[in-house]
Amino acid sequence: MNLGPHAAFILLSYGAAILILAVLIAWIWLSHRALKRTLAALEERGVTRRSDERRKYR
């Protein structure tokens, strides 16, 4: 199977793009989990969000 003179470059480019996308997705997912834990801890301490409707009428 003859892939051509630039096949290595093309395949490495696709591999790098896939790796970068995977790292970004993992980073966003881990950041989301950390923020959810932080928000849960703050709400457990009684800190509410400014947009919380229940707080506006107290």
Secondary structure, DSSP 8 states (H G I E B T S, - for coil): ----TTHHHHHHHHHHHHHHHHHHHHHHHHHHHHHHHHHHHHHHTT---TT-HHHHT-
